[in-house]
Amino acid sequence: MVSMQIAERYEAWPHQVEALERAVRENIILNLPTGTGKTLVACMLLDWFKAPGYVSVFVVNSRALVTQQAEYLKKHSLNQLAVGDLGPPHPDVVVATGEVVRSALESGQLQAQQLACVVLDEVHYAVGKHPYAEIMALLCHFGASPRLLGLTASFFHGRAKTGCERRLEALEELLSAKVHCPEVQGGPSTSACFFSVPWSAKSFGLQEMAALEEKFSRALVNLEMGCALASPYAASNVTCTACTAAKSAVRSTFGAENWEFQKVLESETPRLRGVLEAIGPAGWYGFVCYALPEVMMAKLQSKLAIMEDEVVKSNLLNAIALVRPFQLALMQGESVKELQQMEAEQAEQHITGKCQTLLTLLEQLLRDGEDKILVFVERVSVACCMARLISSRLGVLALHVAGVQGMDGPTRQSNLASFRGETQLLVATSSLEEGLDVPMCRYVIRYDSFNSAKSHVQGAGRARHPDARVYYFENDPLVEEGSREFLESIARRECVEPKDLPADAKVAVSHRNEESPGVGVGHKWSIESTLWDYQSNKSFRGMTCPCGARMKITSRAYGQGRKKKERSFCVEGPRSCPTYTEELDARFQGVDPTTGILR
């Protein structure tokens, strides 16, 4: 039994002491809500297992968390833990990402037999070929059996549905551990109130969106220094003479030989559509002049950090050097002045109804006091543009944060530090759901839909104020709370059936464009590719038409042995193309015009 006197030295709450006593005896998966002190339990356990000649590892899921968790252990350890990276020499505790630890075990840089304790943060990711799962496979291969502690706020990564019990059993088997859900006792008393936010369906339809994309991509062609961006149509193989000229201008200005620069530019430019759907034309300037260069820089630096080939590293360094001049060229273009004005002026016609509702809500919350406000969005490009729009329209400093693929480390740390200080409002991507330390927020706003119970638990867990409030624009709070309670009951082995929900409960508020089965009439469809549905935050196979319509394609196998194949076609947007009058494409011969099915 762990001495209560030792636990008292850490000022631990009763449920943390209970968890520590259990973790000292056996491997456990600690399932506790966000903000209830899982990391302190890990720190106490690492102190307990400190021993000469042995090393422990604290494994995190993203590089953004490495420094934070290392600093936490240094600050709260009472056993003078030496915390650092893989060395040499090895410290008492190595804090690293799953991939780094996996690679170190595989190469022998880290000896499995010398491990005293392994802590897996956000352990619900330990499935499939995730580095966490591969770490466990390597420990088994080497015959090592260190003490293991898994930390999670929700063991299930996905929608709560039938089969959750089997997923939990599989996780326990993989980790040779049992889930432990102590009753939370002590700590700050928080009971968040949830609100569903109704918003106007006023948005820019698919045809309007296509016109905006074309207008903006053509405006980019006229930027100074011959610099321009490729249109989203270029990525969809839609012919666009202006966009072809734009891509040539980029190459002539910045060098056709720098493949890394061209690659990241062409991959990120199509994300303009997501900004237009989430915010409206008012988000265009922020995307082109700020979000796009920021993400390009982050992706190039992220790739450079793990690259070993000297030729590729040299190319990456040259690409990184081009981003800032590229950004300045974009900002100095005469044609962006009108679009820059859209961001600042108060005209509602430049933003979507959903975005206007968000601004109205924020204005009300800001009037109520100086409590912290955290706004979650799904896309990195939207986070930057949304923060700029809020600052411009409401006259309050709003910052944004994203993960390692969307923002460089120093900027992220600076913005988080500012939010912990005087800054009242932060716009964040899902990277802030897991682990990143934020101050006691009173308000959490989920602007986009999310598709996992984990997101509900962890996102809402950031609201740690005694009078916390959580606002959902898309998901139904009743459904999400029901999923959370269902998963908690499974973890405690209390029941296996989800609670009945009210008849009017919905998984998400529906504001979708009109859809009709078939391939439509007169459309000029592009080649088939993987597209993104920004409303449901899911990818799909489909095609696009310059009029703005999109075709969604689904496939299924059926029959004995599932050897027969069936494809279904559905048009989102106008069934009859308002721009073209194309003949039926040979690719769609045999598609039933009523059901949209091709067999």
Secondary structure in CASP SS format (residue, H / E / C, confidence):
PFRMAT SS
TARGET T0000
AUTHOR 0000-0000-0000
METHOD secondary structure of the structure
MODEL  1
M C 1.00
V C 1.00
S C 1.00
M H 1.00
Q H 1.00
I H 1.00
A H 1.00
E H 1.00
R H 1.00
Y C 1.00
E C 1.00
A C 1.00
W C 1.00
P H 1.00
H H 1.00
Q H 1.00
V H 1.00
E H 1.00
A H 1.00
L H 1.00
E H 1.00
R H 1.00
A H 1.00
V H 1.00
R H 1.00
E C 1.00
N C 1.00
I E 1.00
I E 1.00
L E 1.00
N E 1.00
L C 1.00
P C 1.00
T C 1.00
G C 1.00
T C 1.00
G C 1.00
K H 1.00
T H 1.00
L H 1.00
V H 1.00
A H 1.00
C H 1.00
M H 1.00
L H 1.00
L H 1.00
D H 1.00
W H 1.00
F C 1.00
K C 1.00
A C 1.00
P C 1.00
G C 1.00
Y C 1.00
V E 1.00
S E 1.00
V E 1.00
F E 1.00
V E 1.00
V E 1.00
N C 1.00
S C 1.00
R H 1.00
A H 1.00
L H 1.00
V H 1.00
T H 1.00
Q H 1.00
Q H 1.00
A H 1.00
E H 1.00
Y H 1.00
L H 1.00
K H 1.00
K H 1.00
H H 1.00
S C 1.00
L C 1.00
N C 1.00
Q C 1.00
L C 1.00
A C 1.00
V E 1.00
G E 1.00
D C 1.00
L C 1.00
G C 1.00
P C 1.00
P C 1.00
H C 1.00
P C 1.00
D C 1.00
V E 1.00
V E 1.00
V E 1.00
A E 1.00
T E 1.00
G H 1.00
E H 1.00
V H 1.00
V H 1.00
R H 1.00
S H 1.00
A H 1.00
L H 1.00
E H 1.00
S H 1.00
G C 1.00
Q C 1.00
L C 1.00
Q C 1.00
A H 1.00
Q H 1.00
Q H 1.00
L E 1.00
A E 1.00
C E 1.00
V E 1.00
V E 1.00
L E 1.00
D E 1.00
E C 1.00
V H 1.00
H H 1.00
Y H 1.00
A C 1.00
V C 1.00
G C 1.00
K C 1.00
H C 1.00
P H 1.00
Y H 1.00
A H 1.00
E H 1.00
I H 1.00
M H 1.00
A H 1.00
L H 1.00
L H 1.00
C H 1.00
H H 1.00
F C 1.00
G C 1.00
A C 1.00
S C 1.00
P C 1.00
R E 1.00
L E 1.00
L E 1.00
G E 1.00
L E 1.00
T E 1.00
A C 1.00
S C 1.00
F C 1.00
F C 1.00
H C 1.00
G C 1.00
R C 1.00
A C 1.00
K C 1.00
T C 1.00
G C 1.00
C H 1.00
E H 1.00
R H 1.00
R H 1.00
L H 1.00
E H 1.00
A H 1.00
L H 1.00
E H 1.00
E H 1.00
L H 1.00
L H 1.00
S C 1.00
A C 1.00
K E 1.00
V E 1.00
H E 1.00
C C 1.00
P C 1.00
E C 1.00
V C 1.00
Q C 1.00
G C 1.00
G C 1.00
P C 1.00
S C 1.00
T C 1.00
S C 1.00
A C 1.00
C E 1.00
F E 1.00
F E 1.00
S E 1.00
V C 1.00
P C 1.00
W C 1.00
S C 1.00
A C 1.00
K C 1.00
S C 1.00
F C 1.00
G C 1.00
L H 1.00
Q H 1.00
E H 1.00
M H 1.00
A H 1.00
A H 1.00
L H 1.00
E H 1.00
E H 1.00
K H 1.00
F H 1.00
S H 1.00
R H 1.00
A H 1.00
L H 1.00
V H 1.00
N C 1.00
L C 1.00
E H 1.00
M H 1.00
G H 1.00
C C 1.00
A C 1.00
L C 1.00
A C 1.00
S C 1.00
P H 1.00
Y H 1.00
A H 1.00
A H 1.00
S C 1.00
N C 1.00
V C 1.00
T C 1.00
C C 1.00
T H 1.00
A H 1.00
C H 1.00
T H 1.00
A H 1.00
A H 1.00
K H 1.00
S H 1.00
A H 1.00
V H 1.00
R H 1.00
S H 1.00
T H 1.00
F H 1.00
G C 1.00
A C 1.00
E C 1.00
N C 1.00
W H 1.00
E H 1.00
F H 1.00
Q H 1.00
K H 1.00
V H 1.00
L H 1.00
E H 1.00
S H 1.00
E H 1.00
T H 1.00
P H 1.00
R H 1.00
L H 1.00
R H 1.00
G H 1.00
V H 1.00
L H 1.00
E H 1.00
A H 1.00
I C 1.00
G C 1.00
P H 1.00
A H 1.00
G H 1.00
W H 1.00
Y H 1.00
G H 1.00
F H 1.00
V H 1.00
C H 1.00
Y H 1.00
A H 1.00
L H 1.00
P H 1.00
E H 1.00
V H 1.00
M H 1.00
M H 1.00
A H 1.00
K H 1.00
L H 1.00
Q H 1.00
S H 1.00
K H 1.00
L H 1.00
A H 1.00
I H 1.00
M C 1.00
E C 1.00
D C 1.00
E H 1.00
V H 1.00
V H 1.00
K H 1.00
S H 1.00
N H 1.00
L H 1.00
L H 1.00
N H 1.00
A H 1.00
I H 1.00
A H 1.00
L H 1.00
V H 1.00
R H 1.00
P H 1.00
F H 1.00
Q H 1.00
L H 1.00
A H 1.00
L H 1.00
M H 1.00
Q C 1.00
G C 1.00
E H 1.00
S H 1.00
V H 1.00
K H 1.00
E H 1.00
L H 1.00
Q H 1.00
Q H 1.00
M H 1.00
E H 1.00
A H 1.00
E C 1.00
Q C 1.00
A C 1.00
E H 1.00
Q H 1.00
H H 1.00
I C 1.00
T C 1.00
G H 1.00
K H 1.00
C H 1.00
Q H 1.00
T H 1.00
L H 1.00
L H 1.00
T H 1.00
L H 1.00
L H 1.00
E H 1.00
Q H 1.00
L H 1.00
L H 1.00
R H 1.00
D H 1.00
G C 1.00
E C 1.00
D C 1.00
K C 1.00
I E 1.00
L E 1.00
V E 1.00
F E 1.00
V C 1.00
E C 1.00
R C 1.00
V H 1.00
S H 1.00
V H 1.00
A H 1.00
C H 1.00
C H 1.00
M H 1.00
A H 1.00
R H 1.00
L H 1.00
I H 1.00
S H 1.00
S H 1.00
R H 1.00
L H 1.00
G C 1.00
V C 1.00
L C 1.00
A E 1.00
L E 1.00
H E 1.00
V E 1.00
A C 1.00
G C 1.00
V C 1.00
Q C 1.00
G C 1.00
M C 1.00
D C 1.00
G H 1.00
P H 1.00
T H 1.00
R H 1.00
Q H 1.00
S H 1.00
N H 1.00
L H 1.00
A H 1.00
S H 1.00
F H 1.00
R H 1.00
G C 1.00
E C 1.00
T C 1.00
Q C 1.00
L E 1.00
L E 1.00
V E 1.00
A E 1.00
T C 1.00
S H 1.00
S H 1.00
L H 1.00
E C 1.00
E C 1.00
G C 1.00
L C 1.00
D C 1.00
V C 1.00
P C 1.00
M C 1.00
C C 1.00
R C 1.00
Y E 1.00
V E 1.00
I E 1.00
R E 1.00
Y C 1.00
D C 1.00
S C 1.00
F C 1.00
N C 1.00
S C 1.00
A H 1.00
K H 1.00
S H 1.00
H H 1.00
V H 1.00
Q H 1.00
G H 1.00
A H 1.00
G C 1.00
R C 1.00
A C 1.00
R C 1.00
H C 1.00
P C 1.00
D C 1.00
A C 1.00
R E 1.00
V E 1.00
Y E 1.00
Y E 1.00
F C 1.00
E C 1.00
N E 1.00
D C 1.00
P H 1.00
L H 1.00
V H 1.00
E H 1.00
E H 1.00
G H 1.00
S H 1.00
R H 1.00
E H 1.00
F H 1.00
L H 1.00
E H 1.00
S H 1.00
I H 1.00
A H 1.00
R C 1.00
R C 1.00
E C 1.00
C C 1.00
V C 1.00
E C 1.00
P C 1.00
K C 1.00
D C 1.00
L C 1.00
P C 1.00
A C 1.00
D C 1.00
A C 1.00
K C 1.00
V C 1.00
A E 1.00
V C 1.00
S C 1.00
H C 1.00
R C 1.00
N C 1.00
E C 1.00
E E 1.00
S E 1.00
P E 1.00
G C 1.00
V C 1.00
G C 1.00
V E 1.00
G E 1.00
H C 1.00
K C 1.00
W C 1.00
S C 1.00
I C 1.00
E C 1.00
S E 1.00
T E 1.00
L E 1.00
W E 1.00
D E 1.00
Y C 1.00
Q C 1.00
S C 1.00
N C 1.00
K E 1.00
S E 1.00
F E 1.00
R E 1.00
G E 1.00
M E 1.00
T E 1.00
C C 1.00
P C 1.00
C C 1.00
G C 1.00
A C 1.00
R E 1.00
M E 1.00
K E 1.00
I E 1.00
T E 1.00
S E 1.00
R E 1.00
A E 1.00
Y E 1.00
G C 1.00
Q H 1.00
G H 1.00
R H 1.00
K C 1.00
K E 1.00
K E 1.00
E E 1.00
R E 1.00
S E 1.00
F E 1.00
C E 1.00
V E 1.00
E E 1.00
G C 1.00
P C 1.00
R C 1.00
S E 1.00
C C 1.00
P C 1.00
T C 1.00
Y C 1.00
T C 1.00
E E 1.00
E C 1.00
L C 1.00
D C 1.00
A H 1.00
R H 1.00
F H 1.00
Q C 1.00
G C 1.00
V C 1.00
D C 1.00
P C 1.00
T C 1.00
T C 1.00
G C 1.00
I E 1.00
L E 1.00
R C 1.00
END
